Amino acid sequence: MEWNYYNTFIKVAADCPASEATVPPDKKETKTKAGIEYDLIANHPYGYTQEEVMFETHVRHKGITPEELEARGTQIRDEFFQVPKACMRASMLPKKFGWGLHFNAEGKVALVPVGSEQYEAYAEGAEGVRVLPAMRNSREK
């Protein structure tokens, strides 16, 4: 199954509470899933595909050790992707924290802060990108 977006921009959710992009806060002793996603993408713009972000976030959030990955890597990955997953449109980055997600022609993702010139250009379909909204936080319209 194909999990990646190509030439796509995910806008912030229509009901996103952030008027500007913010870094997701950490929990007391651990990072949240949104915090892990942010670190991965912010520190490596256009370095990961959606699938890679999803799996690496899972690995870090569950505390899977490098040794366990070395021993069971493909099995862990296969088990992870056997279960249906929400795509990055459901990520808290565009739903709550004000980050647009731009996927380039290779399917690699970068963060784009809401309100920036780059955000506005992508949101209007610049460079021929397909524009999708992030999933709403509430079912109400």
C-alpha positions, 0 to 999 in steps of 0.5 A, spaced: 500 500 500 502 506 498 502 511 504 506 517 501 504 524 498 507 527 492 507 534 490 502 535 495 500 541 500 496 539 507 493 546 509 492 547 517 485 544 519 479 549 518 478 549 526 486 549 527 486 554 534 493 556 532 494 563 529 501 562 528 506 556 528 508 553 534 513 547 537 509 542 540 510 542 547 513 536 551 510 532 556 514 531 563 519 526 561 517 524 554 515 527 547 508 527 544 507 524 537 506 531 535 513 533 538 517 527 535 514 528 528 516 536 529 523 534 531 524 529 525 521 534 520 524 540 522 531 537 523 531 534 516 526 538 511 525 534 505 529 528 509 523 523 510 517 521 506 510 520 510 511 513 511 518 514 514 515 519 519 510 515 521 514 509 522 520 513 526 515 516 530 512 510 532 519 507 534 521 513 538 514 513 541 514 506 543 521 506 545 523 501 541 531 500 541 536 500 536 538 493 538 530 491 537 530 494 530 536 491 528 534 484 530 526 485 528 526 491 524 522 488 518 517 485 522 516 491 526 515 495 520 510 490 517 506 489 523 506 497 524 503 498 517 498 491 517 494 496 521 490 501 518 493 508 520 491 515 519 495 519 514 499 526 516 492 530 515 490 527 522 497 529 525 497 535 530 502 539 527 496 541 521 490 540 526 493 544 532 500 547 532 499 551 525 504 547 521 502 546 513 506 540 510 509 540 503 511 534 500 515 534 494 516 530 488 520 525 491 514 525 497 519 528 502 516 532 507 517 539 510 514 544 515 511 550 512 508 555 518 501 558 517 501 565 515 508 565 511 509 567 504 510 560 502 504 557 506 500 562 502 503 560 495 502 553 497 495 553 499 493 557 493 496 551 489 503 554 487 508 550 483 502 545 481 501 542 488 495 538 490 492 542 496 488 538 501 486 540 508 488 537 515 482 533 518 478 538 522 479 537 530 471 537 531 466 533 527 461 540 527 461 544 522 
